[in-house]
Amino acid sequence: MRFDVLTIFPELFTSVLQEGILRRALQADQIAVNLHNIRDWTVDKHNMTDDRPFGGGEGMVMKPEPLASCLQDVQEGEQGRVVLLSPRGEQLNQKIVRRLAGHEKLVLVCGRYEGVDERFCRKYVDEELSIGDYILTGGELAAMVIVDSVTRMLPGVLGCADSAANDTFSRGLLKHGQYTRPRVFEGLAVPEVLLGGDHGKVYEYRFLESVRETLQRRPALLHSVEFSVAELRLLKKVGLFQQVQEAIKKNVH
Ligand SMILES: C[S@@+](CC[C@H](N)C(=O)[O-])C[C@H]1O[C@@H](n2cnc3c(N)ncnc32)[C@H](O)[C@@H]1O
C-alpha cells in the first residue's frame, strides 16, 4: 500500500517512520510513504503556501494552486483516494480504518493555519477525516494516525495474525484486561483462570471481561456486536444477558 502525504513539514514524519512496526513494514515493502513538500509546488518568489482570507478575519489560509499542482503530480499514474485531514470531517474509527486499508493508494493532505481554501476541498478531496473533536496545529499528526492505524490492518504487517482481529473495536467489544509476569504484583494476583491452561475457560473469561468492560465504559458500542448463539448462552448463564439487552435497547435510535 502506498501513502502520499502533502505537507509543509515533511520532516515531522521522520521519527515516526523510523521505529517499530512502521519501520518494519517500510523495510518489507508492505507500505511506501512518499512525503511531498507543498512548498516545492509554489511558483511565486517567496514560495508562499498561504495567504490572507478573503472577507477578513484572523489567520492565513492555504492557497489552492500549490496544493492542486502537487496533487496532480502525485496522482499521475495510479489514482489514490484523497483524504483531507480536517476537524470538520467524519470522525475516524476502526471501521473507517478498515475501509481505508482496502485502497492501494491514499493521498493524505495536511492543512495548516486556518485551513485549506474551500475550492481545493470541493474540487480535489474525496473525503475529510477528523481524529477527534479538538483542534491540532496541523494535519500532520492526524495523517500519522491514519498511516499507523491503516498499516497495522494490512495482511502480514503484524507479527501475530490474530492481533488485529482481537483488538478493541474489531468486533465492537472493548478488549479485556491483560496480565503478564509477575504472578503477584503489589499484592494483586493474576486471575487464577489464566494460569490453568484451559483454553476454553480462558476464552470464556476473556469474552465475559470484554462484555463487562464494554458495558461499563462504552455501552453504546454493544448495539453493533453480533453475538454467537454460544456467547448468548454464556451471557444468560452468568446473568449478563439482561444488562446487554438493556444497553442495546437504550442505544438503538
Ligand atoms: C489550526 S487547524 C485549523 C482549524 C480551523 N480554523 C477550524 O476552526 O476548523 C489547521 C489544520 O490542522 C488539521 N487539523 C486540526 N484539527 C484536526 C483534527 N481534529 N483532525 C484532523 N485534522 C485536524 C487540519 O488539516 C487543519 O486544516
The ligand as an ORCA input file, in Angstrom:
! r2SCAN-3c Opt
* xyz 0 1
  C      -5.413     25.006     13.259
  S      -6.237     23.824     12.284
  C      -7.486     24.793     11.507
  C      -8.723     24.811     12.312
  C      -9.808     25.661     11.670
  N      -9.537     27.048     11.854
  C     -11.137     25.338     12.325
  O     -11.567     26.027     13.226
  O     -11.729     24.297     11.931
  C      -5.101     23.549     10.984
  C      -5.196     22.189     10.317
  O      -4.952     21.161     11.260
  C      -5.634     19.983     10.861
  N      -6.467     19.555     11.993
  C      -6.757     20.266     13.096
  N      -7.536     19.570     13.946
  C      -7.742     18.376     13.370
  C      -8.463     17.219     13.731
  N      -9.141     17.156     14.886
  N      -8.454     16.156     12.901
  C      -7.791     16.216     11.731
  N      -7.078     17.282     11.322
  C      -7.049     18.350     12.115
  C      -6.421     20.314      9.629
  O      -5.689     19.869      8.496
  C      -6.495     21.818      9.693
  O      -6.640     22.387      8.407
*
